[in-house]
Amino acid sequence: MATSRTRILIDAGLSRRETFQRIVNIGEDPEKLDAILLTHEHSDHVAGLLPIGRKLHIPIYASRLTAQSIAWDNYSPNLETFQAGTSFTVGDIEVQSFSIPHDAVDPVGFTLRSQGVKIGIATDLGYLPDSIHFHLRGTHCLLLESNHDLDMLKVGPYPWSVKQRVMSRRGHLSNDVVSQFIQEHLDSSVATLMLGHLSEHNNHPEIVRLTAAQAIEGRRHAANLVVLDPGKQSEAFVY
C-alpha cells in the first residue's frame, strides 16, 4: 500500500530482485519503501526478507512470536514487534492486525486505513471466523485467499498428509468456502475483491473466476473481481 507520504510492503516472499522489479513496474521506487509488514514466517512469505532488509534498513513489523521464529542469520533487523490484535501507525497509515487460523506460530492479517480508504488482507487461513468478518467490515479493497479447488486437491499430487493439512481449519481456504463468504458476508463497501494465493497444483484462475463471479452475481452490491494469477504481477489499484 502507498500514500503520498508512506509506502508499505506486505510480506517478502519473492527475491529482492523480483520484488524491486515489480515495484518499479508500477511506477514506484523500491528505495522509498518505509516499512515491511509480515503476516507469518512461512518461507513463501519471507524468502526475500533478509536481502531486502539488508539493502533498505527499514523497519520490519512482525508479531513477537513470528519475529522469534525467523532465522535472521547474523542479521540484526530493524524490528518493530507487536501483539496480534493490536493496532499501530506507519507514517500516515493506520494498521490493524488480527489473528488468523493457520498452522504458523502467530499468523495475522491486516487492515490498513488512510485518507478514508480501508484495505483488508487475509491470506493463509483455514476458515473465516466471525472475528475476521468483523475486521473486514468497511473495507474498500480486499485481498482474500482462494487457495484450492477441493476436487483438484483430492486427486492432485500432494501426499495425503499434506492434503489433510490444506483442508484443515488451520490450512487454506477453498474456492467453495470463499464463494459462501462472498454470498453471505462480503461487505457492501467492497469495491474491489482480489482473490489470490492460488495453488499452482490444485487450482486454476478460471475456476476461481467462475466460482466467485457466480457468487457475486447473487449479491445486491456488485464488486470488481480480480483473480491474481500465480507468478504474474497484477495491475495497481488507485483509490
GULO-227247 format. One record per residue (C-alpha): x negated, y negated, z. Coordinates in pm, whole numbers. Layout:
BEGIN
ATOM|X|Y|Z
...
//
This chain:
BEGIN
ATOM|0|0|0
ATOM|-120|-352|-78
ATOM|-3|-703|1
ATOM|-169|-1028|-97
ATOM|-377|-1002|221
ATOM|-412|-633|310
ATOM|-493|-310|127
ATOM|-445|32|288
ATOM|-538|379|161
ATOM|-329|669|296
ATOM|-544|983|324
ATOM|-858|1054|124
ATOM|-823|1394|-35
ATOM|-990|1310|-366
ATOM|-1358|1244|-422
ATOM|-1489|892|-372
ATOM|-1544|856|-745
ATOM|-1191|969|-836
ATOM|-1032|761|-562
ATOM|-1217|446|-664
ATOM|-1138|501|-1032
ATOM|-767|538|-961
ATOM|-770|217|-758
ATOM|-942|38|-1047
ATOM|-684|184|-1287
ATOM|-406|-7|-1111
ATOM|-599|-333|-1121
ATOM|-735|-330|-765
ATOM|-1088|-341|-626
ATOM|-1176|-43|-401
ATOM|-1434|-259|-223
ATOM|-1145|-469|-90
ATOM|-976|-186|98
ATOM|-911|-287|458
ATOM|-838|50|620
ATOM|-774|420|572
ATOM|-481|591|747
ATOM|-491|968|799
ATOM|-186|1191|824
ATOM|-377|1504|931
ATOM|-707|1686|900
ATOM|-644|1944|624
ATOM|-908|1937|352
ATOM|-678|1823|73
ATOM|-622|1504|274
ATOM|-976|1432|398
ATOM|-1215|1581|138
ATOM|-1330|1236|25
ATOM|-1309|1066|364
ATOM|-1675|1071|465
ATOM|-1816|945|132
ATOM|-1554|669|119
ATOM|-1607|579|484
ATOM|-1984|564|445
ATOM|-1950|342|141
ATOM|-1695|94|275
ATOM|-1747|97|655
ATOM|-1380|12|709
ATOM|-1157|121|999
ATOM|-1020|474|982
ATOM|-690|514|1169
ATOM|-614|864|1295
ATOM|-437|1018|1590
ATOM|-675|1104|1871
ATOM|-640|1481|1818
ATOM|-676|1451|1441
ATOM|-994|1246|1480
ATOM|-1138|1510|1712
ATOM|-1067|1789|1463
ATOM|-1263|1637|1173
ATOM|-1627|1737|1118
ATOM|-1795|1398|1088
ATOM|-2140|1544|1005
ATOM|-2352|1291|1194
ATOM|-2148|1006|1050
ATOM|-2021|755|1306
ATOM|-1693|630|1161
ATOM|-1525|304|1247
ATOM|-1244|489|1423
ATOM|-917|345|1545
ATOM|-724|618|1725
ATOM|-356|611|1815
ATOM|-95|827|1981
ATOM|151|987|1739
ATOM|477|794|1758
ATOM|320|456|1827
ATOM|300|153|1601
ATOM|11|-77|1516
ATOM|-74|-355|1276
ATOM|-329|-363|995
ATOM|-357|-715|856
ATOM|-3|-819|770
ATOM|128|-461|753
ATOM|317|-311|1046
ATOM|254|63|1064
ATOM|482|305|1249
ATOM|358|660|1298
ATOM|583|958|1369
ATOM|519|1325|1435
ATOM|598|1576|1162
ATOM|631|1958|1183
ATOM|326|2105|1009
ATOM|51|2351|1102
ATOM|-213|2087|1169
ATOM|-336|1975|1510
ATOM|-134|1650|1530
ATOM|19|1563|1190
ATOM|203|1235|1133
ATOM|400|1048|873
ATOM|405|672|836
ATOM|635|386|758
ATOM|478|56|654
ATOM|652|-282|666
ATOM|551|-616|524
ATOM|734|-916|382
ATOM|1073|-748|416
ATOM|973|-426|236
ATOM|956|-86|409
ATOM|772|212|262
ATOM|802|565|400
ATOM|553|851|361
ATOM|642|1205|471
ATOM|448|1492|317
ATOM|325|1827|455
ATOM|619|1921|674
ATOM|821|2237|716
ATOM|1159|2078|775
ATOM|1323|1739|830
ATOM|1439|1694|1191
ATOM|1667|1411|1299
ATOM|1370|1215|1430
ATOM|1231|1186|1078
ATOM|1572|1087|940
ATOM|1565|804|1194
ATOM|1220|679|1094
ATOM|1301|688|722
ATOM|1613|475|755
ATOM|1592|142|580
ATOM|1307|241|350
ATOM|1298|82|6
ATOM|1035|317|-138
ATOM|1000|672|-8
ATOM|731|931|-81
ATOM|860|1274|17
ATOM|717|1619|-33
ATOM|887|1864|-269
ATOM|628|2136|-249
ATOM|765|2461|-387
ATOM|1040|2644|-568
ATOM|1141|2937|-349
ATOM|1176|3184|-636
ATOM|838|3089|-782
ATOM|676|3114|-439
ATOM|819|3460|-371
ATOM|682|3606|-697
ATOM|369|3389|-708
ATOM|4|3478|-649
ATOM|-23|3390|-279
ATOM|-68|3667|-18
ATOM|248|3736|181
ATOM|98|3578|495
ATOM|44|3252|307
ATOM|394|3264|160
ATOM|534|3302|512
ATOM|330|3004|627
ATOM|453|2785|339
ATOM|818|2880|406
ATOM|794|2834|783
ATOM|915|2537|987
ATOM|553|2423|1010
ATOM|482|2473|640
ATOM|613|2278|340
ATOM|945|2155|204
ATOM|1111|2345|-78
ATOM|1295|2180|-367
ATOM|1625|2304|-224
ATOM|1565|2151|119
ATOM|1473|1820|-43
ATOM|1786|1834|-257
ATOM|2001|1882|53
ATOM|1826|1588|222
ATOM|1895|1367|-80
ATOM|2262|1459|-80
ATOM|2321|1428|292
ATOM|2064|1194|444
ATOM|1883|977|189
ATOM|1940|618|297
ATOM|2125|391|56
ATOM|1836|144|92
ATOM|1600|370|-106
ATOM|1542|214|-448
ATOM|1253|441|-548
ATOM|1224|805|-442
ATOM|888|963|-518
ATOM|859|1339|-486
ATOM|504|1465|-453
ATOM|268|1724|-310
ATOM|394|1976|-567
ATOM|230|2317|-559
ATOM|46|2387|-882
ATOM|119|2760|-849
ATOM|467|2763|-701
ATOM|645|2467|-859
ATOM|680|2266|-1177
ATOM|755|1893|-1219
ATOM|1053|1960|-1444
ATOM|1212|2194|-1190
ATOM|1167|1928|-923
ATOM|1307|1660|-1151
ATOM|1616|1864|-1245
ATOM|1695|1971|-888
ATOM|1651|1622|-742
ATOM|1834|1448|-1027
ATOM|2139|1669|-972
ATOM|2135|1579|-603
ATOM|2107|1207|-678
ATOM|2400|1226|-924
ATOM|2625|1332|-641
ATOM|2544|1022|-434
ATOM|2727|692|-422
ATOM|2397|500|-431
ATOM|2153|580|-711
ATOM|1775|580|-667
ATOM|1496|567|-922
ATOM|1348|917|-918
ATOM|974|959|-976
ATOM|816|1306|-977
ATOM|442|1294|-915
ATOM|268|1543|-1141
ATOM|-27|1714|-965
ATOM|-360|1592|-1096
ATOM|-215|1287|-1270
ATOM|-216|930|-1148
ATOM|125|771|-1109
ATOM|224|421|-1201
ATOM|201|140|-946
ATOM|524|14|-791
ATOM|577|-354|-714
ATOM|833|-492|-465
//
